[in-house]
Amino acid sequence: MTQSAPVELLVCTTCRRGLPVEDDAARPGALLHAALAEAALPEGVHLRPVECLSNCDNGCSIVLRGGPSRWTYVYANLNEAHDVDTIVEGTTRYHATADGLVPWRERPVHFRKNCVARIPPIGA
């Protein structure tokens, strides 16, 4: 399979999921990033921490993007302890596309129900 560009998996590390967390390392978003760093992501997927995706009321948030020819997706309501496998599955399916369009029924259920935004490719 040929991808048009490497895929980036961006994880909001400042997410607190509404919890009163003072230790930055214990924030749910930082814990999610750490768990994904230990996960078996496909080769060509680059995990990147980012600060604040401005989706603070909706659990942990991630972004999947892959260059100018792929659609970009923002997903929310993710849990650092329970959704790592779901994120790996969704990222793997996204990575396998040239345009970022994973058929709806092939997306993990959580991704189907918690897509915050779908952003067209730059050239669209």
C-alpha positions as CSV (number, residue, x, y, z in Angstrom):
1,M,0.0,0.0,0.0
2,T,1.2,3.5,-0.8
3,Q,0.6,6.5,1.5
4,S,0.8,10.0,0.1
5,A,2.6,11.3,3.3
6,P,3.5,10.1,6.7
7,V,0.6,10.2,9.3
8,E,0.7,12.3,12.4
9,L,-1.1,11.3,15.5
10,L,-1.4,14.4,17.6
11,V,-2.4,14.0,21.3
12,C,-3.5,16.9,23.5
13,T,-1.3,16.5,26.6
14,T,-2.9,19.3,28.5
15,C,-6.3,17.6,28.7
16,R,-7.6,17.3,32.3
17,R,-11.0,15.9,31.4
18,G,-12.5,18.2,33.9
19,L,-10.4,16.8,36.8
20,P,-8.6,19.0,39.3
21,V,-5.1,17.8,38.3
22,E,-2.2,20.0,39.3
23,D,0.7,17.7,38.2
24,D,1.1,18.1,34.5
25,A,2.5,14.6,34.2
26,A,-0.7,13.1,35.7
27,R,-3.1,14.9,33.3
28,P,-5.2,12.4,31.4
29,G,-3.9,13.8,28.1
30,A,-0.3,13.3,29.1
31,L,-1.1,9.8,30.3
32,L,-2.8,9.0,27.0
33,H,0.3,10.2,25.1
34,A,2.6,8.1,27.3
35,A,0.4,5.0,26.7
36,L,0.4,5.6,23.0
37,A,4.2,6.0,23.0
38,E,4.3,2.4,24.3
39,A,1.7,1.1,21.8
40,A,2.4,-0.7,18.5
41,L,1.6,2.1,16.1
42,P,2.3,1.3,12.4
43,E,5.6,2.3,10.9
44,G,5.1,5.8,9.3
45,V,2.9,7.1,12.1
46,H,4.5,9.9,14.1
47,L,3.1,10.4,17.6
48,R,3.3,14.1,18.6
49,P,2.3,15.8,21.8
50,V,0.4,19.1,21.4
51,E,-0.9,21.6,23.9
52,C,-4.6,22.3,24.1
53,L,-6.8,21.3,21.2
54,S,-9.5,23.5,22.7
55,N,-11.9,20.6,23.3
56,C,-11.5,20.7,27.0
57,D,-15.1,19.6,27.9
58,N,-14.9,16.4,25.8
59,G,-12.3,14.1,27.4
60,C,-9.0,13.5,25.8
61,S,-8.6,14.6,22.2
62,I,-6.5,13.4,19.3
63,V,-5.9,14.5,15.7
64,L,-5.1,12.2,12.7
65,R,-3.6,14.0,9.7
66,G,-1.4,13.1,6.8
67,G,-0.3,15.7,4.5
68,P,-2.0,17.8,1.8
69,S,-4.0,15.0,0.2
70,R,-5.6,13.4,3.3
71,W,-8.6,14.4,5.3
72,T,-7.8,15.4,8.9
73,Y,-10.0,14.1,11.8
74,V,-10.3,15.3,15.4
75,Y,-11.6,12.7,17.9
76,A,-12.7,13.3,21.5
77,N,-14.0,11.6,24.6
78,L,-11.0,9.3,24.8
79,N,-9.7,7.7,27.9
80,E,-6.1,7.1,28.6
81,A,-6.7,3.7,30.3
82,H,-9.4,2.2,28.0
83,D,-9.0,3.6,24.5
84,V,-5.4,3.0,23.5
85,D,-6.3,-0.1,21.4
86,T,-9.2,1.8,19.7
87,I,-6.8,4.7,18.8
88,V,-4.2,2.2,17.4
89,E,-6.9,0.5,15.4
90,G,-8.3,3.7,14.0
91,T,-4.8,5.1,13.3
92,T,-3.9,1.9,11.5
93,R,-7.0,2.1,9.3
94,Y,-6.3,5.8,8.6
95,H,-2.7,5.1,7.8
96,A,-3.8,2.5,5.2
97,T,-5.6,5.1,3.1
98,A,-4.2,7.5,0.6
99,D,-6.9,10.1,1.2
100,G,-7.7,9.6,4.9
101,L,-11.2,8.4,4.2
102,V,-11.8,5.2,6.1
103,P,-15.3,3.8,5.3
104,W,-17.6,4.6,8.2
105,R,-18.4,1.0,9.1
106,E,-14.7,0.2,9.2
107,R,-13.9,2.8,11.8
108,P,-13.8,1.9,15.4
109,V,-17.2,2.5,17.0
110,H,-15.7,5.2,19.3
111,F,-14.4,7.1,16.3
112,R,-17.8,6.9,14.6
113,K,-19.5,8.4,17.7
114,N,-16.9,10.9,18.8
115,C,-15.7,12.7,15.7
116,V,-15.4,16.4,16.6
117,A,-14.3,17.6,13.1
118,R,-13.5,16.3,9.7
119,I,-11.3,18.8,7.8
120,P,-10.8,18.5,4.0
121,P,-7.4,18.2,2.4
122,I,-5.6,21.5,1.7
123,G,-6.2,21.3,-2.0
124,A,-9.9,20.4,-1.8
